[in-house]
């Protein structure tokens, strides 16, 4: 997930060097100082410590077209970022959401984690606390000197606090972006996909049903993600209040039925509440 193959290309060098398509430019000033760049393509590689390897491409016959041809180790590359890129988590709609510790190299409290349909797209997730955006809890420890730089691995707590998530159930993406370059939430190109968030719950959020007063009430086809058998449905005037509907069997409360939690029935008792 480095731009191109993550290989260094020599360009404008003192000798007539070979070129690598889709690779990085290494240009020299007066044949001595080199500038390395992977261009404008964002890097989405896991954070970690990597090696910088060089291939001369001179008259030794090396083609410099594969990573295996770069035998000369000339230094290290510290890539700050989340790692690994498969930090999958699960939350439940209707409950608060805490992801625990997310891992990476050199994470900071200025970094952000976003819950999105797709990383790298400008969007927000409806009915998720703070539109699905939160800061990392943790620290960034750097010990720098003239010839030494140490960056620590960090396990940062991620939580949206006590506010309940009421978004539609589904599988969303966890997108990390570094706080080193300002408010990364407004720059989708800085987002790195680091895993999935499975949100257990109903989807879509507008599954309207009809019953008739004086008759029994039940329906099926309730759709959602991983609906549990112990899930409970309640008929209320307004959700999250004590506005119980009068003369509804079991005060409007019922446990879901069926293996997938998709069937709801108040049994053989008739509903006699007002329309």
N, C-alpha and C positions, 0 to 999 in steps of 0.2 A: 504493500500500500504506500510505497514511496513513488513519487512521480517517475514515469518510465520504469526501468528496472532498478533504480536506486544506484546507478553506476555513474562514475565520474567520466566526463568526456573532456579531452584536451582540445582547446581551440585557440588559435593564434599563438601557439607555442613556438619556441625557438627553432624547432625542427618540423619537418613535414609529418605530423602525427596522424594516426588513423582516427576516423570519426565514428562515433556510436550514434545511431538514430535513436531519438526519444530519450536521450540520456543527458546528464548534466554537463554544463560548460565549466571548464577550468581555464581561465585566461591568465596570461602572465604579463606583468609590466616589466619591460627591459629584461625579459628572460629570467626573472628571479621570483617576484612575488605573484602568487596565484590567488584568484577570487573564485570561490566555489558557490554555485547557485543551482537550485533545482527549478528555477523559473517561478512562474506565478501559480502553478498548480499546488493546491493545499496538500499537506502530508497528513495521512490518516493512519499511520503506523502506530502500534502500541508504544507507549512510553518505555524507555529502557536505555541501556548502554550498548552502543554498537561500535564497530570498528571501521575506520576509514582505510580503504585498501586501494592501491594504485597499480596500474599497468602502464608500462612505458610506451608500448606500441611502436617502439623503434625498430632497429634492424635485427632484433633477436628472434624474429619470426612470430612473435605473439600477435594474435589477431585482435585481442582486446574486445571481443564480441560477447563474452560470457563472464559471469561473476567469477568462475573458476580461474580465469586468466589473470585476475588481479591478486598477485601473490605478495605484494609489498605492503605491509602494515605500517602506516605512518601516523597513527593517532586514534583517538576515540571521539565518538559523537554521542553526547548526552542529549537524549530526546525527551523533553518534559511532556508528560501526558498520562492519561489513564491506561492501565494495563492490568489484566488482559482485556481483550475486546469482546468478551463473552460473559459479562457480569450481569446475568439475567436475574430478575427479581419478580416477586408477586405481591400484589396488594388486593384489597377487597373494596369494591365500591360501597359507599355507605359507612366506611370506617376511615380513620386517619391512616396515613401512608408513611411508613418509615422504611428505607431501603437498607439500613445498617451501614456497614463500612464498605466504601468503594475504594479500590486500590489503584495506585499509580506511582509514578516517579515525579517528585517535585510538585505535587498538587498544592494549591494555595487556597486560602479562604476567599480570594477574589474570583476563583473559578466558578463556573455555573454548570448545573445539570438541568437539562430540559426534557420534558416528556412530550414527544411529538408523534404524529403519524409517520413522518419520514424525516430523518436528519437532513439538514442542508436546505430545507424549504421554509420560507417565511410563513409561519402559522402559529396558532395557539390552540390549546386543548380546552374545549368548553367544560365548565363545571369542575375543573381541577384547581385546587388552591394555588393562587398566584399564577394562574394560567400555565401551571406545570413547570414553573421555573423556580429553582432554589439555589442557594449558595452552598458550597461545601464547608463542613465543619472540620477543622484540622489545621495543620501548620505547614510551613514551607521552610525547611532548614537548609541553609547554604553556608558552607565554610570556605571562604575564598582567600587566597593569598597570591603572591606573584607567580607561583608555579604549582598551585594546588587548588582544585575545585571539587568539592564534594556535595552531591545532591542526594538527599535521602528519599527512600521510599516512604510513602504516606498512605495510611488507611483513613479516609475521611468519612465522617458520619454524614448521611444524607437523610433529611426528613422535612416534611411540610408541616411539622408541629401537630397540634391537636385538631386542626380544621379537617372536617370530613371530606373525602373525595366523593362526588356524586356524578362523575362522568360515566358514560356508557361503557359497559364491559367490552374488553377487546385486548388485542396484543399491540402494544405501542413500542416505540423505540426510545431508549435512553441515550441522550445526546450530550456529550461533554464539550465544553469550550473553555479555553484558557482566559483568565482575567488579566493577563499581562498586556493585552492590547485594547483596554477599554471595555466598553459594554458589548461583549460578544453576542449577547442575545439578539441584537439587531443586525448581525452579520451572519447569515446562514452558512456562508462558505467556510466559516471557522468551526462548524460543528463536526464532531467525530462520533460515529455510532459505536457505543461500547456495550450494547446488549439490549435485551427486550424487557419490557414491563408487562406482565400478564395481569390485567385488571379483571378480577372475577366479578361478574355482575350481569345485569340485564342489558340487552342491546337489541334493537334501538330503544330509545327512552320514551317513545310515544306508541305504546302498545295498547290502544284503547279497546275496551270490551263493553258488552251490553248485557244486563240481566233485567228481569221483569219482577216487580214487586208482586208478592203473592205466589211466586214460583220458586223452585230451588235455583241455586246459582252455581255455576261452574263453567270452566273453559280450559282449553288446552292450547298448545302452540306457543307457549311463553318462550321467547328466544333469549339466549344469553350465552356467556362464556363460563363453562365449568360450574353451572348452577348446582349447589349442594342440595341433597335431600332434606337437610335440616333447615333450609331456608324458609322463612315465614312471610306470608303476605298479609297485609292489613288494609281494610277499607277505611279511609279517613276523609274528612272534609279537606284537611290540609296535612301533608306529610310532615313528620317531626313535631306534631302537636298532639294534644289529648282530645282532639275533636272527633270523638267516636260517633259513628253513624248509628242512630237509635234503631232498635228492632231488627238488627242484622244478626244472624246466627253467630254465636261465639264472639260477640262484640266485634265482628268483622275480621277476626284473626283466624288464620288457617295455615297449616303447614303444606308445603308443596307436595304433590304426589307424583309418582312415576319415576323411573330410573334416572331421567335427566333433569328432574325438578321442573318440568315444563307443563305439568297439569295442576290446576287449582280447582278445588271443589269444597263447598260448605256442606256437603252431604245432603241428606233427605229433608232437612229442616227448611221450610220456606222463608224467604226474605219478606218481611212485612213493613220494612222501613218506607218513608216517604220517597216519592220519585224526585 
